[in-house]
C-alpha cells in the first residue's frame, strides 16, 4: 500500500498499520522529508477536548492518551522520544451571547469524560487574576488532558517508529496516479519510480487536493495560510493556559515568551498564499489590540519572530474527511483537518489502519466523517472552531 504524505496523519497510519500487521507492505511518499513547510511542524501544536461534537471529543481523548504514552509506544532501540507535553489547559472565554453555547458544549464534554471546569466571571477573575473579565460571562477550562507539545517532535517520533517497524519512506513528490476503473493501480513519483498499490491513502495535508484530482475526485480541501507570532512581554501570568478569546484570537506560553494568532476574516482568506510571507497587518490591527484588552499587561509586547503555515482547510465544514470515496474501491482519504490534524492524528491513524486491515472500524467509529456528508452537502456543525 502507498501513503501519500508523511506528516502526522500519514506517519500515524504507517505506524498503526505496521504495528497491527508486520507483514503489511507500506510505502510512504513524502515530498519534503525535512518537514520545513509541513503543517505538523509549523502549527501551534496543541490538543483539547473542548469541541461541540462527540466524535471530535472522543478523537482527542484518545489523542491525549497517545501523547501521554508516547515514550513507551514509540520507543526505538531503547530510546524513548519526548514531545514536551505540557497540560496547561485550554481556556475558552464567552461573552453573554456565547454563554449558552459554552454551557451546552461543557455538558457534552463532561458527559464524555473530559476534565473541563466551567467558571462564571467572578470565578475566572479569582483563578486568573491577570485576566480582564469586565465583558465576560463565562469560561471553560481544561483541568487536565489539554495543552501543547512539540509537533515536529511528534512527527519525527512517528516516522522513526514506523520505519523501525518496516515502513519504507521515499523522498519524492507524487506526479501521477494510474487509475483503472474503480481502482488506483499505481503511484508515479518524481524520482522516476512507479509504485504499484493495492491501497492508496491520501494524507497529503495542504497538498491533498491536487492528489485527489489525479484520481478525478474534487476534494473540498484548500491550503489556507495562518500566521503565528512569537512575542515577548514583561507580563507575569501565573498558571497561564492556552486562551481563546471570544474574538477567536488565541495565545499560549512558549517558554518565557508567548505565541499567538487568529484566523483572518472570511472575505480575506484566499487559497495558496505564499508561506514565506506573514500577515503583519493582522497582528497590528486585530491580535495585539485584542490581547491588550483581554490581558492589560500585554500592552507591552514585542514580536520576536513569526512564521506562516497552512491549514488543510475543509471549506464545507472545517472537519476532517476520512474514508473511501464511493467511486473508488481502494483509495482512502484522510484530509481537511483544518488545524486539528496533530491532535486527531493518532485516532485517524488507528482508524484508517483498521479500515484497511479489517474493512471496518474496530475501536472508534469514524464513519460520520466519511464522504457521504460531503457528497450530500450536509456539513457537521462544530461550534468551537479555532
TATA-V497857 format. One record per pair of residues at least 12 apart in sequence whose C-alpha atoms are under 10 Angstrom apart, sorted by sequence separation. I is the first residue (numbers start at 1). J is the second residue. If there is no record, write none. Layout:
BEGIN
i	j
I	J
I	J
END
This chain:
BEGIN
i	j
2	14
14	26
48	60
49	61
70	82
71	83
106	118
121	133
122	134
124	136
175	187
176	188
177	189
184	196
185	197
186	198
208	220
209	221
210	222
240	252
241	253
249	261
250	262
288	300
321	333
322	334
323	335
350	362
351	363
368	380
1	14
13	26
14	27
47	60
48	61
49	62
69	82
70	83
120	133
121	134
124	137
174	187
175	188
176	189
184	197
185	198
186	199
187	200
208	221
209	222
240	253
248	261
249	262
250	263
288	301
320	333
321	334
322	335
350	363
351	364
14	28
47	61
49	63
68	82
121	135
122	136
124	138
174	188
175	189
176	190
183	197
184	198
185	199
186	200
207	221
208	222
209	223
239	253
248	262
249	263
288	302
320	334
321	335
322	336
334	348
350	364
351	365
352	366
13	28
48	63
49	64
67	82
68	83
70	85
103	118
121	136
122	137
123	138
124	139
173	188
174	189
175	190
183	198
184	199
185	200
206	221
207	222
208	223
247	262
248	263
249	264
264	279
320	335
321	336
322	337
334	349
351	366
47	63
48	64
67	83
68	84
102	118
103	119
120	136
121	137
122	138
123	139
124	140
172	188
173	189
174	190
175	191
178	194
183	199
184	200
205	221
206	222
207	223
237	253
242	258
244	260
247	263
248	264
319	335
320	336
321	337
347	363
348	364
351	367
11	28
47	64
67	84
68	85
120	137
121	138
124	141
172	189
173	190
174	191
175	192
177	194
178	195
183	200
205	222
206	223
242	259
243	260
245	262
265	282
319	336
320	337
347	364
10	28
67	85
68	86
119	137
120	138
121	139
171	189
172	190
173	191
174	192
176	194
177	195
178	196
205	223
206	224
242	260
244	262
264	282
318	336
319	337
320	338
334	352
347	365
348	366
10	29
11	30
68	87
119	138
120	139
170	189
171	190
172	191
174	193
175	194
177	196
178	197
206	225
263	282
317	336
318	337
319	338
320	339
333	352
347	366
10	30
47	67
118	138
119	139
120	140
171	191
172	192
174	194
231	251
236	256
262	282
283	303
316	336
317	337
318	338
319	339
320	340
332	352
6	27
7	28
64	85
99	120
118	139
119	140
170	191
172	193
230	251
232	253
235	256
261	282
262	283
314	335
315	336
317	338
318	339
319	340
320	341
6	28
117	139
118	140
119	141
229	251
230	252
231	253
232	254
234	256
235	257
261	283
264	286
313	335
314	336
318	340
319	341
1	24
2	25
3	26
4	27
5	28
6	29
7	30
64	87
117	140
118	141
177	200
228	251
230	253
231	254
233	256
234	257
260	283
312	335
313	336
314	337
315	338
332	355
1	25
2	26
3	27
4	28
5	29
6	30
116	140
117	141
118	142
230	254
232	256
233	257
262	286
263	287
312	336
313	337
314	338
320	344
332	356
1	26
2	27
3	28
4	29
5	30
6	31
7	32
91	116
116	141
117	142
231	256
232	257
233	258
261	286
262	287
311	336
312	337
313	338
314	339
323	348
331	356
1	27
2	28
3	29
4	30
5	31
6	32
7	33
89	115
90	116
91	117
92	118
93	119
94	120
95	121
115	141
116	142
117	143
231	257
232	258
261	287
280	306
311	337
312	338
313	339
322	348
330	356
1	28
2	29
3	30
4	31
5	32
6	33
89	116
91	118
93	120
94	121
115	142
116	143
117	144
187	214
230	257
231	258
232	259
260	287
261	288
279	306
311	338
312	339
5	33
7	35
93	121
114	142
115	143
116	144
230	258
231	259
260	288
278	306
279	307
310	338
311	339
312	340
320	348
323	351
324	352
6	35
114	143
115	144
116	145
229	258
230	259
231	260
277	306
278	307
279	308
310	339
311	340
312	341
322	351
323	352
8	38
114	144
115	145
116	146
174	204
229	259
230	260
277	307
278	308
311	341
322	352
7	38
8	39
9	40
93	124
114	145
115	146
184	215
228	259
229	260
230	261
260	291
276	307
277	308
278	309
324	355
6	38
7	39
8	40
114	146
183	215
228	260
229	261
275	307
276	308
277	309
323	355
5	38
7	40
8	41
91	124
106	139
182	215
227	260
228	261
229	262
275	308
276	309
323	356
7	41
106	140
176	210
177	211
227	261
228	262
249	283
274	308
275	309
103	138
105	140
106	141
175	210
176	211
177	212
179	214
180	215
226	261
227	262
228	263
273	308
274	309
275	310
334	369
102	138
103	139
174	210
175	211
177	213
178	214
179	215
226	262
227	263
251	287
273	309
274	310
334	370
99	136
100	137
102	139
103	140
174	211
176	213
177	214
178	215
179	216
226	263
227	264
249	286
250	287
273	310
323	360
333	370
47	85
95	133
98	136
99	137
100	138
102	140
176	214
177	215
225	263
226	264
249	287
272	310
332	370
333	371
46	85
47	86
48	87
94	133
95	134
96	135
97	136
98	137
99	138
175	214
176	215
177	216
224	263
225	264
247	286
248	287
249	288
271	310
45	85
46	86
47	87
49	89
50	90
93	133
95	135
96	136
97	137
98	138
99	139
174	214
224	264
247	287
250	290
251	291
46	87
48	89
49	90
50	91
94	135
95	136
96	137
99	140
249	290
250	291
47	89
48	90
50	92
94	136
95	137
96	138
248	290
249	291
271	313
46	89
47	90
48	91
93	136
94	137
95	138
226	269
247	290
258	301
323	366
324	367
46	90
93	137
94	138
95	139
225	269
246	290
257	301
259	303
322	366
323	367
326	370
93	138
94	139
224	269
225	270
245	290
257	302
258	303
259	304
261	306
321	366
322	367
323	368
325	370
326	371
340	385
92	138
93	139
94	140
223	269
224	270
225	271
245	291
257	303
258	304
259	305
260	306
320	366
321	367
322	368
323	369
324	370
325	371
326	372
339	385
340	386
92	139
93	140
223	270
224	271
225	272
226	273
257	304
259	306
321	368
322	369
323	370
324	371
325	372
338	385
339	386
91	139
92	140
93	141
222	270
223	271
224	272
225	273
227	275
246	294
320	368
321	369
322	370
323	371
324	372
338	386
52	101
90	139
91	140
92	141
222	271
223	272
224	273
225	274
226	275
229	278
245	294
320	369
321	370
322	371
323	372
326	375
52	102
90	140
91	141
92	142
221	271
222	272
223	273
224	274
225	275
227	277
228	278
229	279
319	369
320	370
321	371
325	375
51	102
54	105
57	108
58	109
61	112
89	140
90	141
91	142
224	275
227	278
228	279
229	280
243	294
320	371
321	372
50	102
52	104
53	105
57	109
61	113
89	141
90	142
91	143
225	277
226	278
227	279
228	280
321	373
52	105
61	114
88	141
89	142
90	143
225	278
226	279
227	280
321	374
19	73
51	105
52	106
54	108
58	112
60	114
88	142
89	143
90	144
225	279
229	283
50	105
51	106
52	107
53	108
54	109
57	112
58	113
87	142
88	143
89	144
90	145
91	146
227	282
228	283
50	106
52	108
53	109
57	113
58	114
87	143
88	144
89	145
90	146
91	147
227	283
317	373
49	106
51	108
52	109
54	111
55	112
57	114
87	144
88	145
89	146
90	147
316	373
317	374
50	108
51	109
54	112
86	144
87	145
88	146
89	147
90	148
229	287
237	295
316	374
15	74
50	109
86	145
87	146
88	147
89	148
49	109
50	110
86	146
87	147
88	148
235	295
237	297
314	374
317	377
319	379
320	380
49	110
85	146
86	147
87	148
235	296
236	297
316	377
317	378
318	379
319	380
85	147
86	148
87	149
235	297
236	298
316	378
317	379
318	380
319	381
49	112
85	148
86	149
234	297
235	298
316	379
317	380
318	381
319	382
49	113
50	114
84	148
85	149
86	150
233	297
234	298
235	299
315	379
316	380
317	381
318	382
49	114
50	115
83	148
84	149
85	150
207	272
233	298
234	299
235	300
316	381
317	382
48	114
49	115
50	116
83	149
84	150
85	151
206	272
232	298
233	299
234	300
235	301
319	385
49	116
82	149
83	150
84	151
231	298
233	300
234	301
318	385
48	116
82	150
83	151
232	300
233	301
234	302
317	385
318	386
83	152
84	153
231	300
232	301
233	302
83	153
84	154
231	301
232	302
233	303
82	153
83	154
230	301
231	302
232	303
81	153
82	154
83	155
230	302
231	303
232	304
81	154
83	156
229	302
230	303
231	304
232	305
83	157
229	303
230	304
231	305
81	156
82	157
229	304
230	305
231	306
81	157
229	305
230	306
68	145
80	157
81	158
228	305
229	306
230	307
67	145
228	306
229	307
81	160
227	306
228	307
229	308
64	144
65	145
74	154
81	161
227	307
228	308
64	145
76	157
226	307
227	308
228	309
63	145
64	146
67	149
75	157
226	308
227	309
64	147
74	157
75	158
225	308
226	309
227	310
61	145
70	154
73	157
74	158
76	160
77	161
224	308
225	309
226	310
60	145
61	146
73	158
74	159
75	160
76	161
224	309
225	310
226	311
60	146
71	157
74	160
75	161
76	162
223	309
224	310
225	311
67	154
70	157
74	161
76	163
77	164
223	310
224	311
225	312
70	158
73	161
74	162
76	164
222	310
223	311
224	312
225	313
75	164
76	165
222	311
223	312
224	313
50	140
74	164
221	311
222	312
223	313
224	314
50	141
221	312
222	313
223	314
50	142
220	312
221	313
222	314
49	142
148	241
220	313
221	314
222	315
48	142
147	241
148	242
220	314
221	315
49	144
146	241
147	242
219	314
220	315
221	316
48	144
49	145
50	146
146	242
219	315
220	316
48	145
49	146
220	317
221	318
47	145
48	146
49	147
143	241
220	318
47	146
48	147
142	241
221	320
46	146
47	147
48	148
141	241
142	242
221	321
46	147
47	148
141	242
220	321
45	147
46	148
47	149
141	243
219	321
45	148
46	149
206	309
207	310
209	312
44	148
45	149
46	150
139	243
140	244
148	252
206	310
208	312
44	149
45	150
46	151
130	235
139	244
147	252
148	253
149	254
205	310
206	311
207	312
44	150
45	151
130	236
131	237
139	245
148	254
205	311
206	312
43	150
44	151
45	152
130	237
139	246
205	312
206	313
43	151
129	237
130	238
204	312
205	313
206	314
217	325
41	150
42	151
43	152
45	154
128	237
129	238
131	240
136	245
40	150
41	151
42	152
128	238
130	240
136	246
217	327
40	151
41	152
127	238
128	239
216	327
217	328
39	151
40	152
41	153
127	239
128	240
215	327
216	328
39	152
40	153
41	154
128	241
215	328
222	335
223	336
226	339
38	152
40	154
41	155
219	333
221	335
222	336
224	338
40	155
41	156
220	335
221	336
223	338
36	152
215	331
219	335
220	336
221	337
222	338
35	152
38	155
219	336
221	338
203	322
212	331
35	155
202	322
35	156
201	322
202	323
212	333
34	156
201	323
33	156
201	324
263	386
200	324
262	386
208	333
261	386
208	334
209	335
208	335
209	336
207	335
208	336
200	329
201	330
202	331
203	332
204	333
205	334
206	335
199	329
200	330
201	331
202	332
203	333
204	334
205	335
206	336
28	159
198	329
199	330
200	331
201	332
202	333
203	334
204	335
205	336
206	337
198	330
199	331
200	332
201	333
202	334
203	335
204	336
205	337
206	338
197	330
198	331
199	332
200	333
201	334
202	335
203	336
205	338
28	162
197	331
201	335
28	163
26	162
27	163
33	169
205	341
248	384
250	386
26	163
33	170
34	171
248	385
249	386
32	170
33	171
248	386
27	166
28	167
29	168
30	169
31	170
32	171
33	172
26	166
27	167
28	168
29	169
30	170
31	171
32	172
244	384
25	166
26	167
27	168
28	169
29	170
30	171
31	172
32	173
12	154
16	158
19	161
23	165
24	166
25	167
26	168
27	169
28	170
29	171
30	172
31	173
244	386
8	151
11	154
12	155
15	158
18	161
19	162
22	165
23	166
24	167
25	168
26	169
27	170
28	171
29	172
30	173
31	174
182	325
8	152
11	155
14	158
15	159
18	162
21	165
22	166
28	172
29	173
30	174
182	326
183	327
184	328
7	152
10	155
11	156
12	157
13	158
14	159
15	160
16	161
17	162
18	163
22	167
29	174
182	327
183	328
184	329
185	330
8	154
9	155
11	157
12	158
15	161
16	162
18	164
19	165
181	327
182	328
183	329
184	330
7	154
8	155
11	158
12	159
14	161
15	162
18	165
19	166
181	328
182	329
183	330
184	331
7	155
8	156
10	158
11	159
14	162
15	163
17	165
18	166
98	246
180	328
181	329
182	330
183	331
6	155
7	156
8	157
9	158
10	159
11	160
12	161
13	162
14	163
15	164
16	165
18	167
91	240
92	241
97	246
179	328
182	331
6	156
8	158
11	161
12	162
15	165
17	167
89	239
90	240
91	241
92	242
93	243
94	244
95	245
7	158
8	159
11	162
14	165
15	166
88	239
89	240
90	241
91	242
92	243
93	244
94	245
95	246
201	352
6	158
7	159
11	163
14	166
15	167
88	240
89	241
90	242
91	243
92	244
93	245
94	246
95	247
219	371
6	159
14	167
88	241
89	242
90	243
91	244
92	245
93	246
94	247
14	168
87	241
88	242
89	243
90	244
91	245
92	246
93	247
220	374
14	169
86	241
87	242
93	248
201	356
219	374
11	167
92	248
200	356
199	356
11	169
29	187
31	189
92	250
136	294
30	189
31	190
91	250
135	294
29	189
90	250
132	292
133	293
134	294
90	251
91	252
132	293
133	294
90	252
131	293
132	294
133	295
6	169
89	252
131	294
132	295
5	169
6	170
88	252
130	294
131	295
132	296
5	170
6	171
40	205
88	253
130	295
131	296
132	297
2	168
3	169
4	170
5	171
29	195
38	204
39	205
129	295
130	296
131	297
2	169
5	172
38	205
39	206
130	297
4	172
5	173
27	195
38	206
130	298
4	173
5	174
37	206
4	174
27	197
26	197
25	197
28	200
25	198
26	199
27	200
28	201
30	203
31	204
29	203
30	204
28	203
29	204
31	207
4	187
43	226
2	186
3	187
42	226
43	227
44	228
1	186
2	187
42	227
43	228
44	229
39	225
42	228
14	201
39	226
155	342
13	201
154	342
158	346
13	203
152	342
155	345
10	201
12	203
151	342
9	201
10	202
11	203
151	343
2	195
9	202
10	203
149	342
1	195
2	196
3	197
9	203
10	204
48	242
1	196
2	197
8	203
9	204
10	205
47	242
148	343
1	197
2	198
3	199
4	200
5	201
7	203
9	205
46	242
1	198
2	199
3	200
4	201
5	202
6	203
7	204
8	205
1	199
2	200
3	201
4	202
5	203
6	204
7	205
1	200
2	201
3	202
4	203
5	204
6	205
1	201
2	202
3	203
4	204
5	205
3	204
4	205
5	206
5	207
4	207
5	208
4	208
46	252
4	211
44	251
44	252
44	254
44	259
44	260
44	261
37	275
37	276
56	319
43	307
56	320
42	307
43	308
44	309
42	308
43	309
42	309
43	310
41	309
42	310
43	311
39	308
40	309
42	311
39	309
40	310
37	308
38	309
39	310
40	311
37	309
38	310
39	311
36	309
37	310
38	311
39	312
67	343
66	343
105	383
63	342
64	343
66	345
67	346
105	384
60	340
63	343
64	344
66	346
62	343
63	344
65	346
66	347
102	383
60	342
61	343
62	344
63	345
64	346
101	383
102	384
60	343
61	344
62	345
63	346
101	384
56	340
59	343
60	344
62	346
63	347
59	344
60	345
62	347
63	348
58	344
59	345
60	346
61	347
56	343
57	344
59	346
60	347
56	344
59	347
58	347
59	348
56	347
48	340
92	384
46	339
47	340
45	339
46	340
47	341
49	343
44	339
45	340
46	341
47	342
48	343
43	339
45	341
46	342
47	343
48	344
43	340
45	342
46	343
47	344
43	341
44	342
45	343
40	339
43	342
39	339
40	340
40	341
41	342
39	341
40	342
62	364
39	342
40	345
59	364
58	364
59	365
58	365
59	366
55	364
55	365
56	366
55	366
55	367
55	368
56	369
55	369
13	334
10	334
9	334
9	335
56	382
53	380
3	331
9	337
53	381
54	382
1	330
2	331
3	332
4	333
52	381
53	382
1	331
3	333
12	342
16	346
20	350
52	382
53	383
15	346
16	347
19	350
51	382
52	383
53	384
9	341
13	345
16	348
17	349
21	353
51	383
52	384
8	341
9	342
12	345
13	346
16	349
17	350
20	353
24	357
50	383
51	384
52	385
7	341
8	342
9	343
11	345
12	346
13	347
15	349
16	350
17	351
19	353
20	354
50	384
51	385
7	342
8	343
9	344
10	345
11	346
12	347
13	348
14	349
15	350
16	351
17	352
18	353
50	385
8	344
9	345
12	348
13	349
14	350
16	352
17	353
21	357
8	345
9	346
12	349
13	350
16	353
17	354
20	357
7	345
8	346
9	347
10	348
11	349
12	350
13	351
14	352
15	353
16	354
9	348
10	349
13	352
14	353
17	356
8	348
9	349
12	352
13	353
17	357
8	349
12	353
13	354
10	352
9	352
13	356
1	356
END
